C-alpha cells in the first residue's frame, strides 16, 4: 500500500512538472527561496545570483519570493525546507520601459504558469520600471540598477538616483538638461571623471546613494569623483568645468524649482471597488462603491477590482469560489481595466487570492479580520516598571506601555487668561471644553531620569485654547532641554500609557472645569452625573460623562450614576468581571451595585424613566494591522514612500519618518533633518491620514519622537534595536568633506548656505518677464534673489555677498541696467 501511494504521488508530480517551464523545476514548493529569471528569445532563462538587481530597460524579468508568513525575503535568502510553517508566495514580473509586447506577454503568461505550479494562490505582481512596489524593492535593499541596452563601456552616460532607502540607479536615454530637476541627484560618467550633480532641493538620502553608486562605478579604475552643486556649475576648476560643459552645455541649462514643475497639492485619492463577472461570454466590470471598504464588501464567489491607482496601483481580488476562467484571466482583465481608464502604462497591478492577502492589501480596508489570526490582547498581571519594559521592548510596543505610571505627575489646565496647575488630589479629572498639559517624569536607572510631555485636547475645546496649548507645550519642551517626546491626545483617543498614569481612573466630564470652580483648579465636579466606564485594566480604563437618561445605557458596559450623595454602579449583562472591578474605582468606597435586569423602579426614575438602550453584544475581535514605516516627503504631490519589513537602519537621520501603528502615529525626527522638515512634520502627518483610503480617524494620537530619545513603545517595533547604532554615523556633508579632503571646519564646494541660497532659483528668462507673469514665489522688488550663483555673477559681475554690501540706491541702479527691476 505504501508503494502504491508513492507511485501515485510520483505520477502527480510528473504531471505538474510536465506543464511547467524547465526553468522553474528547481523550485521546492514547501521551501523558503528567492529566484530571478529573464525573458530571452521568448524563453525563461535563470539569472546567476550576481546579476540579481540589474535590469535592462528593453527586457522583462520574473522574480519569485517564498518566505514564512509576515517575514522578509531578499536576494541573500538561502533555500531551506519549511514544512511546518505557513509560507506566503509572491511572483513579480518586471517590465522595462522599452520592452516589446511579445516579451511582456511571455512574462505574464509564465507568471501564471509558475503560480499554477506552486498551488495557484501566490500573489502576482505586475511591476513597471521606476514604479516598483515597496515589497519588490525590499528584496534588493542594496539597490537596483536600470540600464539601457547600450554597450557597457561606452561613455559618457547620464544616470538619475531615485528613492530614499532602496536606491535606484536609472540610466537615461540621452545627456541633456531636460532630465535635470532641482529636487534630484544625477551622475554624469565620462571616460575619466564621475560627476555627481546635486540638486539644491535633493534629499540627503539620495545624495548618499549617489556617493555609494559613484564609488561602485569607480571600482578598478582611476576615475575621479567630482561634486557639482546646482547653480554653482561655473565655480568648478576650469579643466573640470570644460569637460562638464562639453557634455552638458551650461549655456543651455534650464532648471526650474520642483514646486513650479508640478502642482504642489495632494492628489485627490478616491478608492473605488468594482465587481467583475462573465455574462454570456462578455466580461463586465461594474462599479460598486467608493471607499472606505470593509471586508464584508467582498464575496467569495466573485472577482473584484480595487482601484488605488493614485498610490499602490490596481488590485484584483479572486474569491475562493470564483470560476476557473475568472481566476486564470484575472490579471489580464485588470490590465484591460487600466487601458480602459487610460492610466499610465507603469501602473502597478496585483492579483491576490482570498485567504492569501498580503498586508499591503488589507490596509486598504477600514476593517479586516483574519479569523485564523485573531489576537487576544496582552493582559499584564505583574509589575511592569520602566526597567522591565526597557528590557522587553516588543512587549512595550504591543501594549504601548512605557512603565506602570509610578513616576511623578504634573498637570496644567490651559486657559485663555491663565495657566493653572492642577492640585494632585484632582489629577485625572478632565473636562471636555478644556486643554491640559501633563508632564510625566520617571527613572530608567539610578542615574537617568526621563520626561514625557502629553497634551490633551478636549473634544469641545476652543481653537484659541488649543493654539495656546501648542505654544506652551513647545515652550516647556525648550525649558526641559528638548526631551524628545511630545504626544498629542484628543479626547477619546488616549493612549494606554496615558491612561496608566491615572491607574485606570481618568474621568472626563462635560463642559469646562471653571463652570464648577472659578479658580480653574477643578476642585469641584458636577454633583449629578452619569458616567460610562470602559476598559478592564488600569491601562485601558476611563469614564466619560454621558446624558443622564436611561437611553445612554449599554449592556456591554458599566455605568456610574451619582445623585446627590448616592452613587450607583449599573453593570450591563454583557460586561465582564474585570470591567465591573474597574468601574468600582470611579465610585469610591460607598455605592450600590445594580445588575441589568435587577433594577428597581427608583433607579430608572433617577434617569427620567425607562427608555430603550443598546442591548446587543459587541463583537470584540482583535486583528491588528501591521506597523508601517513611511517617509514623509517634501512635496505634497509626491507619493509617500513606504518600507515593508523595516529595521532600525531604515531610520535615516537626515529625515523625518512616520511609524504608523494603526491606533497611533509616531513622528520620528532625525538629528540631521532640516528645520523645514521638522516644522512641517505635523502637517505632513495629518495629510498622510487624510490621504489614507481606508478612512482613518483624524483624532488618533500623534507622538513626536526624537532620535536618541526613543522609548521602548517605539523601539519594540524594530528587531534588534541598538542604542549605539548611530554613534559612528556620518551624514553626507561629512563624507563629502572626507572625499574632497576639506578640513571639517570648512565647507566643500560652494560656501555655507546663506540667505541668498534659501530662495527658489529660476532661469534669467523667467525673471525678466513682466511682473504679472512672474512665478508666485518671486517678489518683483527682489528678483535678483532668485538667480543662481552662476547667473548672478554673470549678470552682476560680482557674487551676491559683494552686491549686498552696496547702498540700496546703487543696487537699484545696477538692477535696472540688467533688466531685473
Residue pairs with C-beta under 8 A, 6 or more apart in sequence:
16 117
17 25
19 113
19 116
19 117
20 113
20 114
20 116
20 117
21 44
21 110
21 113
21 114
23 37
23 43
23 44
23 45
23 46
24 44
24 113
24 114
24 117
26 35
26 46
27 33
27 35
27 64
27 66
27 114
27 117
27 118
28 79
28 81
29 117
29 118
29 119
30 81
30 82
30 83
30 87
31 66
31 79
31 80
31 81
31 82
32 66
32 67
32 68
32 73
32 77
32 79
32 80
32 82
32 87
33 64
33 65
33 66
33 77
33 79
33 80
34 63
34 64
34 65
34 66
34 73
34 74
34 75
34 77
34 79
34 139
35 46
35 63
35 64
36 46
36 47
36 51
36 52
36 61
36 62
36 63
36 64
37 44
37 45
37 46
37 47
37 61
37 62
37 64
37 110
38 44
38 45
38 47
38 59
38 60
38 61
38 62
39 45
39 59
39 60
39 61
39 62
39 103
39 106
39 107
39 110
40 59
42 102
42 103
42 106
44 62
44 106
44 110
47 61
49 75
52 75
52 140
53 75
53 140
53 142
53 143
53 144
53 145
54 144
54 145
54 147
55 61
55 94
55 96
55 129
55 144
55 145
55 146
55 147
56 96
56 146
56 147
56 148
56 149
57 96
57 97
57 98
57 99
57 129
57 146
57 147
57 148
57 149
57 171
58 96
58 98
58 99
58 100
58 148
58 149
59 96
59 99
59 103
59 149
60 93
60 94
60 95
60 96
60 99
60 103
60 104
60 106
60 107
61 93
61 94
61 107
62 91
62 92
62 93
62 94
62 107
62 110
62 111
62 114
63 90
63 91
63 92
63 93
63 94
63 127
63 136
63 139
64 89
64 90
64 91
64 114
65 73
65 77
65 89
65 90
65 91
65 92
65 139
66 73
66 87
66 88
66 89
66 90
66 118
67 73
67 77
67 87
67 88
68 82
68 85
68 86
68 87
68 88
69 85
69 86
69 87
69 88
70 88
70 359
70 626
71 645
72 138
72 644
72 645
73 90
73 139
74 138
74 139
74 140
74 141
75 139
75 140
88 123
88 356
88 358
89 115
89 118
89 119
89 121
89 122
89 123
89 356
90 122
90 123
90 125
90 135
90 358
91 111
91 114
91 115
91 122
91 123
91 124
91 125
92 124
92 125
92 126
92 127
92 133
92 136
93 104
93 107
93 108
93 110
93 111
93 124
93 125
93 126
93 127
94 107
94 127
94 128
94 129
94 132
94 136
95 104
95 107
95 126
95 127
95 128
95 129
96 129
96 146
97 128
97 129
97 130
97 346
98 148
98 149
108 126
108 331
108 332
108 335
111 124
111 331
112 124
112 328
112 331
114 122
115 121
115 122
115 124
120 327
120 353
121 353
121 355
121 356
122 353
122 356
123 350
123 351
123 352
123 353
123 356
123 357
123 358
124 331
124 350
124 351
125 133
125 135
125 136
125 348
125 349
125 350
126 331
126 335
126 348
126 349
126 350
127 133
127 136
127 348
128 345
128 346
128 347
128 348
129 146
129 346
130 146
130 162
130 168
130 170
130 346
131 344
131 346
131 347
131 348
132 144
132 168
133 312
133 313
133 348
133 350
133 360
134 360
134 641
134 642
134 643
134 644
135 358
135 360
135 644
137 144
137 163
137 165
137 166
137 168
138 166
138 643
138 644
138 645
140 166
141 165
141 166
142 166
143 166
143 167
143 168
143 169
143 209
143 212
143 213
144 166
144 167
144 168
144 169
145 168
145 169
145 171
146 168
146 169
146 170
146 171
147 171
148 171
148 173
150 157
150 171
155 189
155 190
155 191
156 175
156 188
156 189
156 190
156 191
156 247
157 171
157 175
157 188
157 189
158 171
158 172
158 174
158 175
158 179
158 186
158 187
158 188
158 189
159 169
159 170
159 171
159 172
159 186
159 187
159 188
159 189
159 213
160 169
160 170
160 172
160 179
160 184
160 185
160 186
160 187
161 167
161 168
161 169
161 170
161 184
161 185
161 186
161 187
161 206
161 209
161 210
161 213
162 168
162 170
162 206
163 205
163 206
163 209
163 641
164 203
164 205
164 206
164 631
164 641
164 652
164 655
165 205
165 631
165 641
165 643
165 650
165 652
167 206
167 209
167 212
167 213
169 187
169 209
169 213
172 179
175 188
175 247
175 248
176 248
177 248
177 252
177 253
177 254
177 255
178 254
179 186
180 186
180 197
180 199
180 255
181 199
181 255
181 258
181 261
182 199
182 200
182 201
182 202
182 230
182 255
182 256
182 257
182 258
182 760
182 761
183 199
183 201
183 202
183 203
183 258
183 634
183 635
184 199
184 202
184 206
185 196
185 197
185 198
185 199
185 202
185 206
185 207
185 209
185 210
186 196
186 197
186 199
186 210
187 194
187 195
187 196
187 197
187 210
187 213
187 214
187 217
188 194
188 195
188 197
188 244
188 247
188 248
189 195
189 217
189 223
190 243
190 247
192 222
192 223
192 224
193 223
193 224
193 226
193 240
193 243
194 214
194 217
194 218
194 223
194 224
194 225
194 226
195 226
195 227
195 228
195 244
196 207
196 210
196 211
196 214
196 225
196 226
196 227
196 228
197 228
197 230
198 207
198 210
198 227
198 228
198 229
198 230
199 230
199 255
200 229
200 230
200 231
200 757
200 761
201 257
201 258
201 634
202 230
203 634
203 654
203 655
204 652
204 654
204 655
204 672
204 731
204 732
205 652
205 654
205 655
207 732
208 654
208 732
208 735
211 225
211 732
211 735
211 736
211 739
214 225
215 225
217 223
218 225
225 739
226 236
226 240
227 736
227 740
227 748
227 749
228 236
228 244
229 235
229 749
229 750
230 255
230 761
230 788
231 761
231 788
231 789
231 790
231 791
232 749
232 750
232 788
232 789
232 790
233 241
233 244
233 250
233 253
233 790
234 241
234 250
234 790
234 793
234 794
235 749
235 750
235 789
235 790
236 244
244 250
250 790
253 763
254 763
255 761
255 763
256 762
256 763
256 766
257 760
257 761
257 762
257 775
257 777
258 264
258 635
259 635
259 760
259 777
260 760
260 762
260 775
262 635
262 637
263 637
264 635
264 636
264 637
265 636
265 637
266 636
266 637
266 687
266 690
266 691
267 310
267 637
268 310
269 310
269 311
269 691
269 693
270 290
270 291
270 693
271 290
271 291
271 292
271 293
271 306
271 307
271 308
271 364
271 693
271 694
272 287
272 289
272 290
272 291
272 306
272 307
273 287
273 288
273 289
273 290
273 291
273 293
273 297
273 304
273 305
273 306
273 307
274 285
274 286
274 287
274 288
274 304
274 305
274 306
274 307
274 337
275 285
275 286
275 288
275 299
275 302
275 303
275 304
276 283
276 284
276 285
276 286
276 302
276 303
276 304
276 305
276 316
276 326
276 330
276 333
277 283
277 284
277 286
277 302
277 303
277 326
278 284
278 323
278 325
278 326
283 329
283 333
283 336
285 305
285 333
285 337
288 297
288 304
289 297
291 364
291 366
291 693
291 694
291 695
292 365
292 366
292 693
292 694
292 695
293 306
293 364
293 365
293 366
293 694
294 365
294 366
294 367
295 365
295 367
295 368
295 369
297 304
298 304
298 317
298 319
298 354
299 319
300 319
300 320
300 321
300 322
300 354
301 319
301 321
301 322
302 319
302 322
303 316
303 317
303 318
303 319
303 322
303 326
303 327
303 330
303 333
304 316
304 317
304 319
305 314
305 315
305 316
305 317
305 334
305 337
306 314
306 315
306 316
306 317
306 364
307 314
307 337
307 341
308 314
308 315
308 364
308 693
309 338
309 341
309 343
309 347
310 639
311 639
311 640
311 691
311 693
312 348
312 350
312 360
312 364
313 347
313 348
313 349
313 350
314 334
314 337
314 338
314 343
314 347
314 348
314 349
314 350
315 334
315 349
315 350
315 351
315 352
315 361
315 364
316 330
316 331
316 333
316 334
316 349
316 350
316 351
316 352
317 351
317 352
317 353
317 354
317 357
317 361
318 326
318 327
318 330
318 351
318 352
318 353
318 354
319 354
320 353
320 354
320 355
327 353
330 351
331 349
331 351
334 349
334 351
335 349
338 347
338 349
350 360
350 361
352 358
352 361
359 625
359 626
359 644
360 644
362 368
362 625
363 625
363 626
363 628
363 694
364 693
364 694
365 694
366 694
366 695
368 623
368 625
369 621
369 623
370 623
373 623
374 621
374 622
374 623
375 622
375 623
375 624
376 622
377 622
378 395
378 398
378 399
379 536
379 537
380 399
380 401
380 537
380 539
383 404
384 395
384 399
384 401
384 403
384 404
385 403
385 404
385 406
386 402
386 403
386 407
386 442
386 443
386 444
386 450
387 444
387 445
388 403
389 395
389 396
389 401
389 402
389 403
389 712
389 713
390 396
390 444
390 712
392 712
392 716
393 712
393 715
393 716
393 721
394 716
395 716
396 402
396 711
396 712
396 713
396 715
396 716
397 661
397 712
397 713
397 714
397 715
397 716
397 717
398 716
399 496
399 539
400 495
400 496
400 497
400 661
400 664
400 713
401 496
401 497
401 500
401 539
401 713
402 442
402 452
402 497
402 711
402 712
402 713
403 442
403 497
403 500
404 500
405 440
405 497
405 500
405 501
405 502
405 503
405 538
406 442
407 440
407 441
407 442
407 443
408 440
408 441
408 442
409 424
409 427
409 438
409 439
409 440
409 501
410 421
410 438
410 439
410 441
411 421
411 422
411 427
411 436
411 437
411 438
411 439
412 419
412 420
412 421
412 422
412 436
412 437
412 472
413 419
413 420
413 422
413 434
413 435
413 436
413 513
413 520
413 521
413 522
414 434
414 435
414 436
414 437
414 465
414 468
414 469
414 472
415 434
415 465
415 468
415 514
415 520
416 462
416 464
416 465
416 468
418 520
419 472
420 519
420 520
420 521
421 521
422 429
422 436
422 521
422 522
423 521
423 523
426 521
426 522
426 523
427 502
428 502
428 505
428 506
428 507
429 507
429 509
429 513
429 522
429 525
430 436
430 456
430 458
430 491
430 506
430 507
430 508
430 509
431 458
431 508
431 509
431 510
431 511
431 512
431 513
431 515
431 522
432 458
432 459
432 460
432 461
432 491
432 508
432 509
432 510
432 511
432 545
433 458
433 460
433 461
433 462
433 510
433 511
433 512
434 458
434 461
434 465
434 512
434 513
435 455
435 456
435 457
435 458
435 461
435 465
435 466
435 468
435 469
436 455
436 456
436 469
437 453
437 454
437 455
437 456
437 469
437 472
437 473
437 476
438 453
438 454
438 455
438 456
438 498
438 501
439 451
439 452
439 453
439 476
439 480
440 451
440 452
440 453
440 454
440 501
441 449
441 450
441 451
441 452
442 449
442 450
442 452
443 449
443 450
444 450
450 483
450 711
451 480
451 483
451 485
452 483
452 485
452 487
452 711
453 473
453 476
453 477
453 480
453 483
453 485
453 486
453 487
454 487
454 489
454 498
455 469
455 470
455 473
455 486
455 487
455 488
455 489
456 489
456 490
456 491
456 494
456 498
457 466
457 469
457 488
457 489
457 490
457 491
458 491
458 508
459 490
459 491
459 492
473 486
477 483
477 486
482 706
483 709
484 704
484 705
484 706
484 707
484 708
484 709
484 710
485 703
485 704
485 705
485 706
485 709
485 711
486 703
486 704
487 495
487 498
487 701
487 702
487 703
487 704
488 682
488 701
488 702
488 703
489 495
489 498
489 701
490 699
490 700
490 701
491 508
491 699
492 544
492 699
493 663
493 697
493 699
493 700
493 701
494 506
494 542
494 701
495 664
495 701
495 703
496 539
496 540
497 539
497 713
499 506
499 535
499 538
499 539
499 540
499 541
499 542
500 538
500 539
502 542
503 538
503 585
504 535
504 537
504 538
504 539
504 540
504 541
504 542
504 582
504 585
505 541
505 543
505 585
505 586
506 541
506 542
506 543
507 525
507 531
507 542
507 543
507 544
507 545
507 586
508 542
508 543
508 544
508 545
509 525
509 526
509 529
509 545
510 526
510 545
511 526
513 520
513 521
513 522
514 520
516 522
516 524
516 525
516 526
517 523
517 524
526 545
527 562
527 564
528 548
528 562
528 563
528 564
529 545
529 548
529 561
529 562
530 545
530 546
530 547
530 548
530 549
530 552
530 559
530 560
530 561
530 562
530 607
531 543
531 544
531 545
531 546
531 559
531 560
531 561
531 562
531 586
532 543
532 544
532 545
532 546
532 552
532 554
532 557
532 558
532 559
533 541
533 542
533 543
533 557
533 558
533 559
533 560
533 579
533 582
533 583
533 586
534 540
534 541
534 542
534 543
534 544
534 557
534 579
535 541
535 542
535 579
535 582
536 576
536 578
536 579
536 581
536 582
537 578
537 582
538 582
541 582
541 585
543 560
543 583
543 586
546 552
546 559
548 561
548 607
548 608
549 607
549 608
549 611
550 604
550 607
550 608
550 609
550 610
550 611
550 613
551 611
551 612
551 613
552 559
552 613
553 559
553 570
553 572
553 607
553 613
553 614
554 572
554 613
554 614
554 615
555 572
555 573
555 574
555 575
555 596
555 613
555 614
555 615
555 616
555 617
556 572
556 574
556 575
556 614
556 617
556 618
557 572
557 575
557 579
558 569
558 570
558 571
558 572
558 575
558 579
558 580
558 582
558 583
559 569
559 570
559 572
559 583
560 567
560 568
560 569
560 570
560 583
560 586
560 587
560 591
561 567
561 568
561 569
561 570
561 603
561 606
561 607
562 568
563 606
566 592
567 587
567 588
567 590
567 591
567 592
568 591
568 592
568 593
568 594
568 603
568 606
569 580
569 583
569 584
569 587
569 591
569 592
569 593
569 594
570 594
570 596
570 599
570 603
571 579
571 580
571 583
571 593
571 594
571 595
571 596
572 596
573 595
573 596
573 597
573 615
574 617
574 618
580 593
584 591
594 603
604 610
624 662
625 662
627 659
627 660
627 661
627 662
627 717
628 642
628 659
628 660
629 642
629 643
629 646
629 650
629 657
629 658
629 659
629 660
630 640
630 641
630 642
630 643
630 657
630 658
630 659
630 660
630 688
631 640
631 641
631 642
631 643
631 655
631 657
631 658
632 640
632 655
632 656
632 657
632 658
632 667
632 677
632 681
632 684
632 685
632 688
633 639
633 640
633 641
633 684
634 676
634 677
636 687
640 688
640 691
643 650
646 718
647 718
647 719
647 720
648 718
648 720
648 721
648 722
648 725
649 725
650 657
651 657
651 668
651 670
651 707
651 718
652 670
653 670
653 671
653 672
653 673
653 707
653 726
653 729
653 731
654 670
654 672
654 673
654 731
654 732
655 670
655 673
655 677
656 667
656 668
656 669
656 670
656 673
656 677
656 678
656 681
656 684
657 667
657 668
657 670
658 665
658 666
658 667
658 668
658 684
658 685
658 688
659 665
659 666
659 668
659 714
659 717
660 666
660 688
661 717
663 700
663 701
664 700
664 701
664 702
664 703
665 685
665 688
665 689
665 700
665 701
665 702
665 703
666 703
666 704
666 705
666 714
667 681
667 682
667 685
667 702
667 703
667 704
667 705
668 705
668 706
668 707
668 710
668 714
669 678
669 681
669 704
669 705
669 706
669 707
670 707
671 706
671 707
671 708
671 726
672 731
681 704
682 702
682 704
685 702
686 698
689 696
689 698
689 700
690 698
705 711
705 714
707 726
708 723
708 726
710 721
715 721
730 738
733 747
734 744
736 742
736 748
736 749
737 743
737 744
737 746
737 747
737 748
740 748
740 749
742 748
750 757
750 789
754 800
754 801
756 785
756 789
756 792
756 800
756 801
756 804
757 789
759 785
759 786
760 775
760 777
760 778
760 786
761 786
761 787
761 788
762 775
762 778
762 786
762 787
763 791
764 787
764 791
764 795
766 774
766 775
767 774
767 778
767 783
767 786
767 787
767 820
768 819
768 820
771 780
774 780
774 783
777 786
778 786
779 785
783 815
783 820
783 821
784 792
784 796
784 800
784 803
784 815
784 820
787 795
789 799
789 800
792 799
792 800
792 803
793 799
795 818
795 820
796 803
796 814
796 818
803 811
803 814
806 814
812 821
815 821
